[in-house]
Amino acid sequence: MSELVKKESFKHVSYLWDDQEAAKLEGDEVALLIYRSNLLGADLRLTNYGGGNTSCKASAKDPLTGENVEVMWVKGSGGDLGTLKRSGLAALYVERLHNLRKVYKGIEQEDEMVELFNHSIYDLASKAPSIDTPLHGFLPFKHIDHLHPDAAIAIAAAKDGKKITQELFKGTIGWVEWQRPGFDLGLKLKQCLDENPGIRGIMLGSHGLFTWGDTAYKSYINTLEVIETCAEYLAQNVGKKGPVFGGKKIESLSVEKRKEQAAAIAPLLRGFCSSERSMVGHFTDDERVLEFINSNDLARLAPMGTSCPDHFLRTKISPLVLDLPADQDLTDVAKLKEQLVPAFETYRKMYADYYETCKHPNSPAIRDKNPVIILYPGVGLFSFSKDKQTARVAAEFYINAINVMKGSEAISEYTSLPRQEAFNIEYWLLEEAKLQRMPKPKALSGKIALITGSAGGIGKAIAVKFAEEGAVVIVNDNDETRLAKAKDEFNQRFGKDAFVTALLDVTNDRDIDAAFNIGNLAFGGVDIVVNCAGLSISKPIQDHTDKDWDLLYDVLVKGQFKVTQYAVSVLRKQNMGGDILNIVSKNALVSGPNNAGYGSAKAAQLHLSRLNAAELGADKIRVNVVNPDAVISDSKIWEGAWAEGRAKAYGITVAELPAYYAKRTLLNEIILPEDIANACYVFVGGLLNKSTGNVLNVDGGVAMAFVR
């Protein structure tokens, strides 16, 4: 079995081919292409997220003539090899694609050729062809892999990369100098093959690797073997020229201290990075990051930027390196802002100068001038982008770039893309067109929300609604079992990048601090805080105990106060404004029997909201209230004694409560958690940004609860 033989041959890459799985796909070249692509995409040492493309050529029937024709299936524009499906492929007639050479007039016509690919499309329902299509189409091989492995790019980005490639592979790997992907590069790949018959692959300067085979398996093995050879060569040479990255300049803080510092500074960094649009952050203190940012060569290498276009597009021209002591006391926010302001101003000016120096007459307008990658020596790496996934992937790409720099420096000298070439990629009109085709952001995209008590009931409904509208959420609860179930549900519905979880008892300062720090580390801060955690106790006044009273006021009033207090500290660091929503109750306004503790606590919550609105308006922090009533579905409040107490107060049974509450409303409606979630969304969705201190009743219409 090939699997048994080959697995032991690789130390630096993962051999994942399963003969039995592949045998099920025998005879279907496209299915084998997808299988191979998924295996390659599953190993980030082979290619990064969304990077690279694969193809196969096979015979298919022409739907018009019924004759067999050669068709190329290639990964279409966008997408990721690890999750590639048939719908993510573009299918083109090979002969028609080749015929485009007859109309190609030269490199100045590059962008026009992309539209002409449409004349070669075989499957009209397939994905749009990418700019890399001719790179696969002009090579004659049945199966082709184009990847961006760190080990190969380290050689491709080395000053002596061409010489090293020739010596390492003894002429069996060709070399094509850096050139922006497109029709002309496809022709140069074919020229390289014609001039070097029998080669097994081509290294693209500063870019990546092309390898191939007559079958899906042979292409897969060839790809692994070439990358393994590159990786082993680097492993044997790292450290021979001297310490990695010139040796260590500073020591890292301890793990706990790194997290503490990162959580403290993240909201400030996010605020600066969000000067043009709201950004979501990511933090990592990966060992590879620390080795680089703590080194003597950081100051030389970081400004150079990346080499591979995929790395560059995700991470920008260069990172911002913070000139702060790792162990600086970050509690003095005013001093810290004074230090950060000039750093960001300098970066923005650098980026504006880069744009002005490199722009063409038809270049798109300058984009966000803020950094994507921020390096804090001794602490770690922060990345900021439009959503969590993009920020996380940007960090992963920069780690790829670090790996490349480390390898290049070990065997030669690292070289990055020239700034003009980098600009031509970043502000490529085709790239701009791709950006313009992207779906419009959802209303809460770029927003971070913490909803207390969000593992069930109203809180979970709010968290779900916000996540559906594009926000990332910090799901929390004081019930560990309930929180675990909510985690599974959110992971299944929204994926790992949409949320984090925190065990939170709103009466516990440490829990509150930890929950906000979890949000700071995961996303960079917070924009929306919903005080929803609650409980109810319904008893006649003579049966109320001190314990009952203290519990109600600790959770409802003090809990709301403390969570808001912590929230304000983060919101002020960001200096982006924000929303605080308090889920109160119609009982804050309506008097009823057996309700002295709960009703008075709700009244305190309502007035506390007014007081906070009055105080925080200068910070553009809006404070508003949603007053629900009788939300029974999935609510712990309605379990046990509370429901029994309310039923007793109204002289009915517990089973009759839902109908009783609905009938007493003007609209005769049962109120659901989703109704409260919709009301919260009304406040934070962007249409009420100039409203604060308001109360929105969601109770079906209870006249006694009218505010005015």
C-alpha angles and dihedrals in degrees: 000000000000091000093060093047099045105040092073092051095072129071102160102040134041120251103210104161113131113199093203093052092045091049090061088060097046112137094024105093093182092054089050090049090055091045092051092045092052091051092050092047091050091067110066089196087070100046140347128247111292091000131122130017138230134204146183134197121215142154119271137167117262105235091218103043102023088226123132113257134176112257129185120214111198134168106272130226111305123356133103129264093223092060099027117146132183089265089061093062129093116217120206138174105251094211093051091048090053090049089062087077087073092064098037108113101181146292093306087066094054098113093046091058092065092068090047089061085077089070088063099050114128100180109045091196094055128107120279111271115254128228088260093063097103091048087067098031099059095049110085099219124118095225125028133179123198110186140164103222115174092228093055095042089051087063094038091052095045119108089238094036097130093050092045091050092051093048096042096049097030092234097310093112118061126215131224118183121240114290132155111263115263146095095312093051088053089055091049091053089054090047090051090052093047091051093046107038115190098028117143098214148347129242114216111213112251089348123071148273140300119200133163151178142189091249134033090250095048090049091049093050093044090052093049093046094051093048091044089054091051093047094048091050090053092046091054092050104040107112097013093105092045139285116345110269090359093300134285118316099178137012123247120245117247117279092256093048092047090055091046093051093044093051090049097050101034096084091052092049090047091051092054093044090050096058090114102027136355111276134195120219142216130196131201133173093186112167091243089056093049093049089056102040093046093051134105091237095057093095091052101041104036096065091051092071126204133315108210111077091225090056093045097049090055100041105033130230094311141335129260111245114205116226094211131121108254091232097044115143101252097187091091095080095175092056092045092053090051088056095046099046096071091043092057094041090053092049093049091050091049090052093047090050090049090053095046093047096048105032123118126215091260098039117133116254117281113278131215109326095205123103123260095200123047121184121203108189112229092015114053149254128310123194128188130194144139094290141004097263093052091047092048093047090049088057091048090051091051089052086053088053090050089052089051093049091048092051096043092049090049095056103026133326127313118244125189131203112284109255094246091052090047090051092048088057097043095046097033108146090228090054090049090051089052090052091049091053093055116111117267110264116259118251094261098038109136092021126120120208134191114193116183115225091018099149092087148359120013093349094056092046089054092048091049092049093049092048090050088054093053105268125130112230139208101219113201144164140162090236109083095195093049091047092053091054091048090050091056091048095049092046091053095045102038110011132238097294095060100065151008128204133228133183102234133180105181090211091061118081093200091054092049093048091047093049093053091045090053088053092047092052095042100041110004101255139323138282105178127039120185117192100209106137110116151140136201135222119186115191139137111264094254091055096051113108131203087249091056092048095047093047093051094048094041094053102033105032108020091036091054090046095049096045090048091049092054091043092054092054090057095041092052091051090054093044090206100116117237148187133272115189122188119202101212125155144245083254087076086072106024125070119218140161125276091016109099098124100038096039095048091047090052090050088052090051091052095051092042086057091054091048092050092048090054093049100042101044092094088062091051087246109145120209118195138163134226114199112202126180132201099354098168104162115105092345123141088203089072095051118105124328099017095058090044091049094050092046090051091049091055096040095242139106125267090247090058095054100093093051091042093054093046094050094052092058126090091236095041091228134146110230117228131195088250090061091059091045090054091051091052090050090053089061097046103030095093104262097090101045091130095052126095137153092036132142120212115193117212101178106112089261118308106183094202089059095056107126092216 
